[in-house]
Amino acid sequence: MSEFFLELFSEEVPSKLQINARKILKENLKNFFKENEILIKGKINVFSTPNRLVVNIDKITKKITKKSEEIRGPNVKSPDKALEGFLRSNNLKKSQIFKKETEKGEFYFYKKPSQKINTADLLKENIPMILSRISWNKSMKWGDYNLFWGRPLKSILCVFDCKILNFNFSHLKSSNITFIDKELEEKTKAFNSFKSYNSFFKSIGIIIDQERRQSFISNEIIKLSNKKKLKINLKKNLLEEITNIVEKPKILFCEFDQKYLMIPKEILIITMQNHQKYFPTFDNKENLTNNFIVIADKKDPKGFVKLGNERVIEARLNDAEFFWKKNRSQNLVKQVSKLKNINYFKGLGTYFDKVHRIRKLCGVISDEMLISKEKIEIASSICKVDLMSDLVGEFPELQGIMGGYFAEAQGFDKEISQAVSEHYLPIGMDSEIPKKPYSVALSISDKLDSLVGFFGVKLIPSSSKDPYALRRMAISLVRLIIENNKYLKLRDLINYSCMLYKEQSFEFDTKLLQKELSEFILERLKNYLKEKQIRNDIIQSSTNISNVDEILKIFKKSTALNKNIKKDFGQNVVSIYKRSSNILHSEKNVSEILGSADPGLFKNDFEKNLYKRIHDIRKYFSSIGKSENYEESLKTLALAKNEIDAFFDNVIVNDNDPIIKKNRLELLKMLCKSFENYFNFSKIEA
């Protein structure tokens, strides 16, 4: 077994491109080894630093044996030219081929003998192709070369079995030499193994393995924060990004002027995290401090790097302080009319138009949620005004949040300012969700207006493409309803939203939009249920409806059945339904069976007892309303087991008398329909 070692040295590649390149390269190599039956032991390790993309496989077989195989040629009835082409392409003589009968007719065949192939030869031939298949979301072309890469590629080091693996990739020729210092290209060094390569770079402080680099960074941050008695939020995405933009990580403890702590903390956190890639720190009471942590890419013995980062953050915070003081005093109500100057989306009017629609939607929702119509209409009227502020222009991530701060600073009711602050939430599956009634109402109205608008102008997501994040918006709508336990008549709200667009002279096909948007939202509900680990058969059964008003009910029913499906009473419910349903569907004229049995035709107590149980079940479902306990409903359905067992044990459904037979089928149909008050159990796997 031999070692395979590859390094591609380039200009600095951004974090996201690194992650993608590692993933694709590993997958391409894995597929290549599998297709060529190349035996490897252990992992295919793919590492990266900003300048280096590295592959290491400890143990890989030196030779492979290609088994003998029969290669099919043209049909014997094909023209002579087809046979000549087959012989030529495979470098064969006519004496080397034979005829063989197959299911598709008689064909010419050639028996290719087994052969031993050097792995090194295969690698030399195929690595350029493997590298060319790395897809970059953004790539660069430089000089007169035809190579497209994430950033200009400067060298390729490739070694197999401690020997150089020679090949050309565009203008570059492989060797065993790489650059030691990204800033001093005259510094180079030769390596014949990954072990010596990794040890050398470790000795000069470069950590090649991104996982070890990330672990080192997080451990050092935790050590420092504990020493300073501070708390730190090691955000996964930020930590991963920083890991990919440094190779020689050094932890610096920095600070800014305490006066900036008077600015809303969100501005400070976003400036540090999103713009500067710093880690903010918090005290034991979760209050933001004026200290922050920087991950530098080199030592800072004289403190110049620390000072430089402190000056950068001070400059940015100084601008933020100026904008904050300026924007918070600008009257929100007076600025609403200025929203006429900001387009919402082509074909959907301005933000002033959108605010008008949201305000009316909120008014309707307020009736359903029993909240003040006046307060929610005020919140909806001012919710988009912060889009005109300098702060949101500088920090787009703060839209809504800054509006909440402005509203609070200008003396608006706390519930109004909170609703404005939270109305963009949630943003997807993992985002924080509003819980206060006014926040929930405004968030639902905003998202519903957007969904109706985009569906109205036919900008519906297709396959994996969703440029306007409508799937995320719909899943957020589903979460708002379920996680706030709200029964909303979404169909009515969709229709009303369409009417509001029509009032502004936007012409939508309301009927078609209702259908398409309802189906779209229900698909997002399925995704939500999957995230909650609901069984797929339960999801398919529960969402097999077109009524989007049932979102909360579907969730509760699915959750209850998923929890109890393996219990005795859960199994009984499914078996009762399926046993009855199977008999019904064996009938040719099943569509004529409507579920209206005549008690006067019953011949025995078993029929009467089952009829009474069905009556009790129907009575239960007619009395529960929104207060339904879904586990209790399942237990109520399960109570029919004794009656249905006795019925099937003692009653012949296929009675000789067609009237009696049909009445018994009607009885079973009544039972199935009663069970369908919960949902259709036919797709449930017992």
C-alpha positions as CSV (number, residue, x, y, z in Angstrom):
1,M,0.0,0.0,0.0
2,S,1.2,3.5,-0.8
3,E,0.5,7.1,0.2
4,F,-1.2,9.6,-2.2
5,F,-0.6,13.2,-1.5
6,L,-1.8,16.2,-3.5
7,E,-1.5,20.0,-2.8
8,L,-2.9,22.8,-4.9
9,F,-1.4,26.2,-4.0
10,S,-3.3,29.3,-5.1
11,E,-4.1,32.9,-4.2
12,E,-6.4,33.1,-1.2
13,V,-9.7,31.3,-1.7
14,P,-12.8,32.6,0.1
15,S,-14.4,30.4,2.8
16,K,-17.5,29.3,1.0
17,L,-15.5,28.3,-2.1
18,Q,-13.1,26.3,0.1
19,I,-15.9,24.3,1.7
20,N,-17.5,23.6,-1.7
21,A,-14.1,22.6,-3.3
22,R,-13.3,20.2,-0.4
23,K,-16.7,18.5,-0.7
24,I,-16.6,18.1,-4.5
25,L,-13.0,17.0,-4.7
26,K,-13.6,14.3,-2.0
27,E,-16.7,13.1,-3.8
28,N,-14.9,13.0,-7.2
29,L,-12.0,11.0,-5.8
30,K,-14.3,8.6,-4.1
31,N,-16.2,8.0,-7.3
32,F,-13.0,7.6,-9.3
33,F,-11.6,4.9,-6.9
34,K,-14.9,3.1,-6.9
35,E,-15.3,3.1,-10.7
36,N,-11.7,1.9,-11.2
37,E,-11.8,-0.7,-8.3
38,I,-8.8,1.0,-6.6
39,L,-8.5,-0.3,-3.1
40,I,-8.0,2.2,-0.3
41,K,-7.7,1.8,3.4
42,G,-8.8,4.5,5.7
43,K,-10.2,7.9,4.8
44,I,-9.9,10.2,1.9
45,N,-8.7,13.3,3.7
46,V,-9.3,16.7,2.1
47,F,-7.9,19.8,3.9
48,S,-7.8,23.4,3.1
49,T,-6.3,26.7,4.2
50,P,-6.9,30.0,2.4
51,N,-4.0,29.2,-0.1
52,R,-3.9,25.4,0.0
53,L,-6.2,22.6,-1.1
54,V,-4.7,19.3,0.1
55,V,-5.6,15.6,-0.4
56,N,-4.1,12.8,1.7
57,I,-4.8,9.1,1.5
58,D,-2.6,7.0,3.7
59,K,-3.0,3.6,2.1
60,I,-3.8,3.0,-1.5
61,T,-3.1,-0.1,-3.5
62,K,-0.1,0.1,-6.0
63,K,-1.6,-2.1,-8.6
64,I,-5.2,-3.1,-9.6
65,T,-6.3,-6.1,-11.6
66,K,-8.9,-5.5,-14.3
67,K,-11.0,-8.6,-14.6
68,S,-11.6,-10.2,-18.0
69,E,-14.9,-9.0,-19.5
70,E,-16.9,-9.4,-22.7
71,I,-17.3,-6.2,-24.7
72,R,-20.4,-6.1,-26.9
73,G,-20.0,-4.8,-30.5
74,P,-22.6,-4.2,-33.2
75,N,-25.5,-6.5,-34.2
76,V,-24.4,-9.2,-36.7
77,K,-27.0,-7.8,-39.1
78,S,-25.5,-4.3,-38.9
79,P,-23.6,-2.8,-41.9
80,D,-20.0,-3.8,-42.4
81,K,-18.9,-0.2,-41.5
82,A,-20.2,-0.7,-37.9
83,L,-18.1,-3.8,-37.4
84,E,-15.0,-2.1,-39.0
85,G,-15.5,0.8,-36.6
86,F,-15.7,-1.5,-33.6
87,L,-12.5,-3.4,-34.6
88,R,-10.7,-0.1,-35.2
89,S,-11.7,1.6,-32.0
90,N,-10.7,-1.5,-29.9
91,N,-7.5,-2.2,-32.0
92,L,-8.8,-5.7,-32.9
93,K,-8.5,-8.2,-35.7
94,K,-11.5,-10.1,-37.0
95,S,-10.2,-13.3,-35.6
96,Q,-10.4,-12.0,-32.1
97,I,-14.2,-11.5,-32.1
98,F,-17.1,-14.0,-31.8
99,K,-20.8,-14.1,-32.2
100,K,-23.2,-14.5,-29.3
101,E,-26.9,-14.7,-28.9
102,T,-28.6,-12.3,-26.4
103,E,-32.2,-11.4,-25.5
104,K,-31.9,-8.5,-28.0
105,G,-30.5,-10.6,-30.8
106,E,-27.1,-11.9,-32.1
107,F,-24.1,-9.6,-31.5
108,Y,-20.4,-9.5,-32.1
109,F,-18.3,-9.8,-28.9
110,Y,-14.7,-9.4,-27.9
111,K,-13.3,-10.9,-24.7
112,K,-11.0,-8.4,-23.1
113,P,-8.3,-10.3,-21.1
114,S,-7.6,-9.5,-17.5
115,Q,-4.7,-7.0,-16.9
116,K,-2.7,-5.5,-14.1
117,I,-2.6,-1.7,-14.1
118,N,-0.4,0.6,-12.0
119,T,-2.4,2.9,-9.8
120,A,0.1,5.6,-10.5
121,D,-0.6,5.5,-14.2
122,L,-4.4,5.8,-13.6
123,L,-3.9,8.7,-11.3
124,K,-1.6,10.6,-13.7
125,E,-4.1,10.1,-16.5
126,N,-7.2,11.1,-14.5
127,I,-6.2,13.7,-11.9
128,P,-6.4,16.6,-14.4
129,M,-10.0,15.5,-15.3
130,I,-10.9,15.2,-11.5
131,L,-9.6,18.7,-10.8
132,S,-11.4,20.1,-13.8
133,R,-14.7,18.8,-12.4
134,I,-14.5,21.1,-9.3
135,S,-17.3,23.5,-9.9
136,W,-16.8,27.0,-8.5
137,N,-19.7,29.3,-7.8
138,K,-17.3,32.1,-8.7
139,S,-14.1,31.5,-10.6
140,M,-11.3,33.5,-12.1
141,K,-9.3,33.3,-15.4
142,W,-6.0,35.0,-15.5
143,G,-3.3,35.8,-18.0
144,D,-3.5,33.9,-21.3
145,Y,-4.4,30.6,-19.6
146,N,-7.6,28.7,-20.2
147,L,-7.8,27.5,-16.6
148,F,-10.8,28.7,-14.5
149,W,-10.2,28.3,-10.7
150,G,-11.5,29.8,-7.5
151,R,-8.4,32.1,-7.4
152,P,-5.2,32.0,-9.5
153,L,-3.6,28.6,-9.2
154,K,0.2,28.8,-8.8
155,S,1.5,25.3,-8.1
156,I,0.6,21.6,-7.9
157,L,2.4,19.2,-5.6
158,C,1.6,15.6,-6.2
159,V,3.3,12.5,-4.8
160,F,2.5,8.8,-4.9
161,D,4.6,6.2,-3.1
162,C,7.1,9.0,-2.2
163,K,7.7,9.7,-5.9
164,I,6.5,12.6,-8.0
165,L,3.4,11.9,-10.0
166,N,4.0,13.8,-13.2
167,F,1.0,15.3,-15.1
168,N,0.0,18.7,-16.6
169,F,-3.0,20.6,-15.6
170,S,-3.5,23.5,-18.0
171,H,-0.3,25.5,-17.9
172,L,1.0,23.9,-14.6
173,K,3.2,20.9,-14.3
174,S,3.1,18.8,-11.1
175,S,6.2,18.5,-8.8
176,N,7.0,17.8,-5.2
177,I,7.7,21.5,-4.5
178,T,5.4,24.0,-2.8
179,F,5.5,27.6,-1.5
180,I,6.2,27.9,2.2
181,D,5.2,31.5,2.6
182,K,2.3,32.9,0.7
183,E,3.9,36.4,0.7
184,L,7.4,35.4,-0.2
185,E,7.1,33.2,-3.3
186,E,10.9,32.6,-3.5
187,K,10.6,30.5,-0.3
188,T,9.9,26.9,-1.5
189,K,10.4,23.4,-0.2
190,A,10.2,19.9,-1.5
191,F,8.2,17.1,0.2
192,N,7.8,13.4,-0.6
193,S,5.2,12.6,2.0
194,F,2.2,14.2,3.7
195,K,3.7,13.3,7.1
196,S,6.8,15.4,6.6
197,Y,4.7,18.2,4.9
198,N,2.2,18.4,7.8
199,S,5.0,18.2,10.4
200,F,6.9,21.1,8.8
201,F,3.9,23.4,8.6
202,K,2.9,22.5,12.1
203,S,6.4,23.6,13.2
204,I,5.9,27.1,11.7
205,G,2.4,27.5,13.2
206,I,0.3,26.5,10.1
207,I,-2.5,24.0,10.8
208,I,-3.4,22.3,7.6
209,D,-6.4,20.3,8.9
210,Q,-9.4,22.7,9.1
211,E,-11.1,20.6,11.8
212,R,-8.0,20.8,14.0
213,R,-7.7,24.5,13.2
214,Q,-11.3,25.1,14.2
215,S,-10.9,23.1,17.4
216,F,-7.7,25.1,18.3
217,I,-9.5,28.4,17.7
218,S,-12.6,27.5,19.7
219,N,-10.5,26.1,22.6
220,E,-8.3,29.2,22.7
221,I,-11.3,31.6,22.6
222,I,-12.9,29.6,25.5
223,K,-9.7,29.7,27.5
224,L,-9.3,33.4,27.0
225,S,-13.0,34.3,27.8
226,N,-12.9,32.1,31.0
227,K,-9.7,33.9,32.1
228,K,-11.3,37.3,31.5
229,K,-14.6,36.0,33.2
230,L,-16.6,36.8,30.1
231,K,-19.1,34.8,28.1
232,I,-18.9,34.2,24.4
233,N,-21.3,32.9,21.7
234,L,-19.2,30.7,19.3
235,K,-21.6,31.0,16.4
236,K,-21.0,28.0,14.2
237,N,-21.1,29.8,10.8
238,L,-18.8,32.6,12.0
239,L,-16.3,30.1,13.6
240,E,-16.3,28.0,10.3
241,E,-15.8,31.1,8.2
242,I,-12.9,32.4,10.3
243,T,-11.3,28.9,10.3
244,N,-11.2,29.1,6.5
245,I,-9.7,32.5,6.3
246,V,-6.7,31.9,8.6
247,E,-4.0,29.2,8.6
248,K,-1.8,30.5,11.5
249,P,-4.5,31.5,14.0
250,K,-3.6,33.9,16.8
251,I,-6.2,35.0,19.4
252,L,-6.2,38.8,20.2
253,F,-8.2,40.4,23.0
254,C,-9.3,43.9,21.9
255,E,-11.6,46.7,23.1
256,F,-13.6,49.7,21.9
257,D,-14.7,52.9,23.7
258,Q,-17.4,52.1,26.3
259,K,-19.5,55.1,25.0
260,Y,-20.6,53.0,22.0
261,L,-22.4,50.6,24.4
262,M,-25.2,53.3,24.4
263,I,-26.0,52.3,20.8
264,P,-28.5,49.4,20.3
265,K,-26.5,46.2,20.9
266,E,-27.7,44.7,17.6
267,I,-25.7,47.3,15.7
268,L,-22.6,46.5,17.6
269,I,-23.0,42.7,17.3
270,I,-23.7,42.8,13.6
271,T,-20.7,45.2,13.0
272,M,-18.4,42.9,14.9
273,Q,-19.8,39.5,13.7
274,N,-21.0,40.1,10.1
275,H,-18.8,42.9,9.0
276,Q,-15.5,42.5,10.8
277,K,-15.7,38.7,11.7
278,Y,-15.0,39.4,15.4
279,F,-16.4,37.6,18.4
280,P,-18.4,39.9,20.8
281,T,-18.2,39.2,24.5
282,F,-20.8,39.4,27.2
283,D,-20.8,39.6,31.0
284,N,-22.4,37.2,33.4
285,K,-25.7,39.0,33.0
286,E,-25.6,38.5,29.2
287,N,-24.9,42.3,28.7
288,L,-22.7,43.2,25.8
289,T,-19.2,44.4,26.8
290,N,-16.8,46.7,25.0
291,N,-14.3,43.8,24.6
292,F,-14.1,41.6,21.5
293,I,-11.9,38.8,20.2
294,V,-10.1,38.9,16.9
295,I,-8.6,35.8,15.2
296,A,-5.4,37.1,13.4
297,D,-3.4,35.1,10.9
298,K,0.0,35.9,12.3
299,K,1.8,36.8,15.6
300,D,1.4,40.3,16.9
301,P,4.4,40.9,19.2
302,K,4.2,44.7,19.0
303,G,0.4,44.9,19.1
304,F,0.0,46.5,15.7
305,V,-2.6,44.1,14.5
306,K,-4.6,44.5,17.7
307,L,-4.4,48.3,17.4
308,G,-5.4,48.2,13.7
309,N,-8.5,46.2,14.5
310,E,-9.5,48.5,17.3
311,R,-9.2,51.5,15.1
312,V,-11.3,49.9,12.4
313,I,-14.1,49.0,14.8
314,E,-14.0,52.5,16.4
315,A,-14.4,54.1,12.9
316,R,-17.4,51.9,12.1
317,L,-19.0,52.4,15.4
318,N,-18.5,56.2,15.2
319,D,-20.5,56.2,11.9
320,A,-23.2,54.0,13.5
321,E,-23.5,56.3,16.5
322,F,-24.0,59.3,14.2
323,F,-26.7,57.5,12.2
324,W,-28.4,56.3,15.4
325,K,-28.6,59.8,16.8
326,K,-29.9,61.2,13.5
327,N,-32.4,58.5,12.6
328,R,-34.1,57.8,16.0
329,S,-35.5,61.4,16.2
330,Q,-37.1,61.3,12.7
331,N,-40.8,61.1,13.0
332,L,-42.0,57.7,11.8
333,V,-45.6,58.6,11.0
334,K,-44.6,61.6,8.9
335,Q,-42.2,59.4,6.9
336,V,-44.8,56.8,6.0
337,S,-45.8,58.7,2.8
338,K,-42.1,58.7,1.7
339,L,-42.5,54.9,1.2
340,K,-44.2,55.9,-2.1
341,N,-40.7,56.5,-3.4
342,I,-39.4,53.0,-2.7
343,N,-40.5,50.2,-5.1
344,Y,-41.4,46.9,-3.3
345,F,-41.1,44.8,-6.4
346,K,-41.8,45.2,-10.1
347,G,-45.5,44.5,-10.7
348,L,-46.3,44.7,-7.0
349,G,-46.2,48.5,-6.3
350,T,-44.3,50.5,-3.7
351,Y,-43.7,49.9,-0.1
352,F,-46.4,52.3,0.6
353,D,-48.8,50.0,-1.3
354,K,-47.5,47.1,0.6
355,V,-48.0,48.8,4.0
356,H,-51.6,49.7,3.0
357,R,-52.3,46.0,2.2
358,I,-50.6,44.7,5.4
359,R,-52.6,47.2,7.5
360,K,-55.9,45.9,6.2
361,L,-54.8,42.3,6.6
362,C,-53.8,43.0,10.2
363,G,-57.2,44.4,10.8
364,V,-58.9,41.2,9.8
365,I,-56.4,39.0,11.7
366,S,-56.9,41.2,14.8
367,D,-60.5,40.1,14.9
368,E,-59.5,36.4,14.9
369,M,-56.8,36.9,17.5
370,L,-58.8,39.2,19.7
371,I,-56.2,42.0,19.8
372,S,-56.6,45.8,19.4
373,K,-57.3,46.7,15.8
374,E,-56.0,50.2,16.3
375,K,-52.7,49.1,17.8
376,I,-51.9,46.5,15.1
377,E,-52.8,49.0,12.4
378,I,-50.4,51.6,13.8
379,A,-47.7,48.9,14.0
380,S,-48.3,47.9,10.4
381,S,-48.3,51.5,9.1
382,I,-44.8,52.2,10.4
383,C,-43.2,48.8,10.1
384,K,-41.3,49.5,6.9
385,V,-40.3,53.1,7.6
386,D,-36.8,52.1,8.9
387,L,-35.9,51.1,5.3
388,M,-35.3,54.8,4.6
389,S,-32.9,55.2,7.5
390,D,-29.2,55.5,7.1
391,L,-28.7,52.7,9.7
392,V,-30.6,50.1,7.7
393,G,-28.9,51.4,4.5
394,E,-25.6,50.6,6.2
395,F,-26.8,47.5,8.1
396,P,-29.6,45.8,6.0
397,E,-29.6,43.0,8.5
398,L,-31.2,45.4,11.0
399,Q,-34.4,46.1,9.1
400,G,-37.3,45.8,11.4
401,I,-35.1,45.8,14.5
402,M,-34.1,49.4,14.0
403,G,-37.8,50.3,13.3
404,G,-38.6,48.8,16.7
405,Y,-35.9,50.9,18.4
406,F,-37.1,54.1,16.6
407,A,-40.7,53.4,17.6
408,E,-39.6,52.9,21.3
409,A,-37.5,56.1,21.2
410,Q,-40.5,58.0,19.9
411,G,-42.8,56.8,22.7
412,F,-44.9,54.2,20.9
413,D,-46.6,51.5,22.9
414,K,-44.2,48.7,23.8
415,E,-46.3,46.1,22.0
416,I,-46.2,48.2,18.8
417,S,-42.5,48.7,18.8
418,Q,-41.9,45.0,19.5
419,A,-44.2,44.0,16.6
420,V,-42.3,46.3,14.3
421,S,-39.0,44.9,15.6
422,E,-40.1,41.2,15.1
423,H,-42.2,41.3,12.0
424,Y,-39.5,39.8,9.7
425,L,-39.2,36.8,12.0
426,P,-38.9,33.9,11.8
427,I,-36.4,33.6,8.9
428,G,-36.7,29.9,8.1
429,M,-36.8,26.7,10.2
430,D,-34.2,27.5,12.9
431,S,-34.9,31.2,13.4
432,E,-36.3,32.6,16.6
433,I,-40.1,33.0,16.4
434,P,-42.3,35.9,17.6
435,K,-44.6,34.9,20.5
436,K,-46.5,38.2,21.3
437,P,-49.9,38.5,19.6
438,Y,-49.2,41.8,17.8
439,S,-45.8,40.5,16.6
440,V,-47.4,37.3,15.3
441,A,-50.2,39.2,13.5
442,L,-47.9,41.6,11.8
443,S,-45.4,38.8,10.8
444,I,-48.2,36.7,9.3
445,S,-49.7,39.6,7.4
446,D,-46.3,40.7,6.0
447,K,-45.5,37.1,4.8
448,L,-48.9,36.4,3.4
449,D,-49.0,39.6,1.4
450,S,-45.6,38.8,-0.1
451,L,-46.6,35.2,-1.0
452,V,-49.8,36.3,-2.6
453,G,-48.0,39.0,-4.5
454,F,-45.3,36.8,-5.9
455,F,-47.7,34.0,-6.8
456,G,-49.9,36.6,-8.4
457,V,-47.2,37.7,-10.8
458,K,-46.2,34.0,-11.4
459,L,-42.8,34.1,-9.7
460,I,-43.4,30.7,-8.2
461,P,-40.3,28.6,-7.2
462,S,-39.4,25.8,-9.5
463,S,-37.2,22.8,-8.6
464,S,-34.3,24.0,-6.5
465,K,-34.5,27.6,-7.6
466,D,-36.1,30.0,-5.2
467,P,-34.6,33.5,-5.7
468,Y,-37.1,35.3,-3.6
469,A,-37.0,32.8,-0.7
470,L,-40.7,32.0,-0.9
471,R,-40.2,28.5,0.5
472,R,-38.5,30.0,3.6
473,M,-41.4,32.5,3.8
474,A,-44.0,29.8,3.7
475,I,-42.3,27.6,6.2
476,S,-42.1,30.7,8.5
477,L,-45.8,31.1,8.0
478,V,-46.4,27.5,9.0
479,R,-44.2,27.9,12.1
480,L,-46.1,31.1,13.2
481,I,-49.4,29.2,13.1
482,I,-48.3,26.0,14.7
483,E,-45.8,27.3,17.3
484,N,-48.3,30.0,18.4
485,N,-51.2,27.6,18.5
486,K,-53.3,29.7,16.1
487,Y,-56.3,28.5,14.1
488,L,-56.4,30.9,11.2
489,K,-58.7,30.8,8.2
490,L,-55.9,31.1,5.7
491,R,-58.1,30.5,2.6
492,D,-60.2,33.6,3.6
493,L,-57.0,35.6,4.3
494,I,-55.5,34.6,0.9
495,N,-58.7,35.6,-0.9
496,Y,-58.8,38.9,1.0
497,S,-55.2,39.6,0.2
498,C,-56.0,39.1,-3.5
499,M,-58.9,41.5,-3.2
500,L,-56.5,44.1,-1.6
501,Y,-54.1,43.8,-4.6
502,K,-57.1,44.2,-7.0
503,E,-58.1,47.4,-5.2
504,Q,-54.7,48.7,-6.2
505,S,-55.3,47.6,-9.8
506,F,-53.2,44.4,-9.7
507,E,-55.1,41.7,-11.6
508,F,-54.6,38.2,-10.2
509,D,-56.4,34.9,-11.0
510,T,-57.7,34.5,-7.5
511,K,-59.0,30.9,-8.0
512,L,-55.8,29.6,-9.5
513,L,-53.6,31.5,-7.0
514,Q,-55.7,30.1,-4.1
515,K,-55.0,26.6,-5.4
516,E,-51.3,27.0,-6.1
517,L,-50.5,28.9,-2.9
518,S,-52.5,26.5,-0.7
519,E,-50.6,23.5,-2.2
520,F,-47.3,25.3,-1.8
521,I,-48.0,26.0,1.9
522,L,-49.1,22.4,2.5
523,E,-45.9,21.2,1.0
524,R,-43.9,23.3,3.4
525,L,-46.1,21.8,6.2
526,K,-44.9,18.4,5.1
527,N,-41.2,19.6,5.4
528,Y,-42.0,20.9,8.8
529,L,-43.5,17.6,9.9
530,K,-40.4,15.8,8.6
531,E,-38.2,18.1,10.7
532,K,-40.3,17.1,13.7
533,Q,-39.5,13.4,13.0
534,I,-43.1,12.5,12.0
535,R,-43.3,9.2,10.1
536,N,-43.6,9.7,6.3
537,D,-46.8,7.6,6.0
538,I,-48.5,9.7,8.7
539,I,-47.4,12.9,6.9
540,Q,-48.8,11.6,3.6
541,S,-52.1,10.7,5.3
542,S,-52.5,13.8,7.3
543,T,-51.7,16.3,4.4
544,N,-53.8,14.5,1.8
545,I,-56.2,17.4,1.8
546,S,-56.6,20.8,0.0
547,N,-57.8,22.8,3.0
548,V,-54.9,25.0,4.1
549,D,-57.1,26.2,7.1
550,E,-56.2,22.9,8.9
551,I,-52.5,23.5,9.4
552,L,-52.5,23.5,13.2
553,K,-55.0,20.6,13.4
554,I,-52.9,18.5,10.9
555,F,-49.8,19.1,13.1
556,K,-51.6,18.1,16.3
557,K,-53.2,15.0,14.8
558,S,-50.0,13.9,13.2
559,T,-48.0,14.4,16.3
560,A,-50.5,12.5,18.4
561,L,-50.7,9.5,16.0
562,N,-46.9,9.5,15.6
563,K,-46.5,9.3,19.4
564,N,-49.1,6.5,19.8
565,I,-48.9,4.5,16.6
566,K,-46.8,1.7,18.3
567,K,-49.1,1.5,21.3
568,D,-51.9,-1.0,21.4
569,F,-54.7,1.5,20.9
570,G,-52.8,3.2,18.0
571,Q,-52.4,-0.2,16.3
572,N,-56.1,-0.9,16.9
573,V,-57.2,2.3,15.2
574,V,-55.3,1.5,12.1
575,S,-56.4,-2.2,11.9
576,I,-60.1,-1.3,12.5
577,Y,-60.0,1.2,9.6
578,K,-58.0,-1.0,7.2
579,R,-60.0,-4.1,7.9
580,S,-63.3,-2.2,7.1
581,S,-61.8,-0.3,4.2
582,N,-60.4,-3.3,2.5
583,I,-63.8,-5.0,2.3
584,L,-65.3,-1.9,0.9
585,H,-62.7,-1.5,-1.8
586,S,-63.1,-5.1,-2.9
587,E,-66.6,-4.2,-4.1
588,K,-67.0,-3.2,-7.7
589,N,-69.6,-0.5,-7.0
590,V,-67.9,1.0,-4.0
591,S,-68.7,4.5,-5.2
592,E,-72.4,3.8,-4.7
593,I,-71.8,3.1,-1.0
594,L,-72.4,6.4,0.7
595,G,-72.3,5.5,4.4
596,S,-76.0,5.6,5.4
597,A,-77.0,2.3,7.0
598,D,-80.7,1.6,7.8
599,P,-81.0,0.3,11.4
600,G,-84.3,-1.3,10.5
601,L,-82.5,-3.8,8.3
602,F,-80.2,-5.1,11.0
603,K,-80.6,-8.8,11.6
604,N,-78.6,-9.2,14.9
605,D,-77.1,-7.4,17.9
606,F,-73.6,-7.3,16.4
607,E,-74.8,-4.9,13.7
608,K,-76.7,-2.9,16.3
609,N,-73.7,-2.7,18.7
610,L,-71.4,-1.5,15.9
611,Y,-74.0,1.1,14.8
612,K,-74.2,2.4,18.4
613,R,-70.4,2.6,18.6
614,I,-70.3,4.6,15.4
615,H,-73.1,6.9,16.7
616,D,-71.0,7.4,19.9
617,I,-67.9,8.3,17.9
618,R,-69.8,10.8,15.7
619,K,-71.3,12.3,18.8
620,Y,-67.8,12.7,20.3
621,F,-66.4,14.4,17.1
622,S,-69.4,16.8,16.9
623,S,-68.9,18.0,20.4
624,I,-65.2,18.7,20.7
625,G,-64.5,21.6,18.4
626,K,-61.1,23.3,18.8
627,S,-60.7,21.9,22.3
628,E,-60.0,18.4,20.8
629,N,-57.5,16.3,22.7
630,Y,-56.0,14.3,19.8
631,E,-54.7,11.4,21.8
632,E,-58.1,11.1,23.4
633,S,-59.7,11.1,19.9
634,L,-57.5,8.1,19.0
635,K,-58.5,6.3,22.1
636,T,-62.2,7.0,21.3
637,L,-61.7,5.5,17.9
638,A,-59.9,2.5,19.3
639,L,-62.9,1.7,21.5
640,A,-64.6,0.3,18.4
641,K,-62.3,-2.7,18.4
642,N,-64.6,-5.0,20.4
643,E,-67.6,-4.2,18.2
644,I,-65.8,-4.5,14.9
645,D,-64.1,-7.8,15.9
646,A,-67.5,-9.2,17.1
647,F,-69.1,-8.0,13.8
648,F,-66.5,-9.7,11.6
649,D,-66.5,-12.9,13.7
650,N,-70.3,-13.3,13.6
651,V,-71.7,-11.4,10.6
652,I,-71.4,-12.4,6.9
653,V,-71.1,-9.1,5.0
654,N,-71.7,-10.8,1.7
655,D,-75.2,-11.9,2.6
656,N,-77.2,-13.6,-0.1
657,D,-79.8,-10.9,0.2
658,P,-78.3,-8.0,-1.8
659,I,-80.3,-5.4,0.3
660,I,-78.8,-6.8,3.6
661,K,-75.3,-7.0,2.0
662,K,-75.5,-3.4,0.9
663,N,-76.7,-2.2,4.3
664,R,-73.8,-4.0,6.0
665,L,-71.4,-2.3,3.6
666,E,-73.1,1.0,4.3
667,L,-72.4,0.3,8.0
668,L,-68.7,-0.2,7.3
669,K,-68.6,2.9,5.2
670,M,-70.2,4.8,8.2
671,L,-67.4,3.5,10.4
672,C,-64.6,4.5,7.9
673,K,-66.1,8.0,7.5
674,S,-66.3,8.4,11.2
675,F,-62.6,7.5,11.5
676,E,-61.8,10.0,8.7
677,N,-62.9,12.8,11.1
678,Y,-59.3,12.3,12.3
679,F,-57.8,11.6,8.9
680,N,-57.5,9.0,6.2
681,F,-55.8,6.0,7.7
682,S,-55.5,4.0,4.4
683,K,-51.9,5.1,3.8
684,I,-50.8,4.3,7.4
685,E,-48.5,1.3,7.7
686,A,-49.6,-0.7,10.7
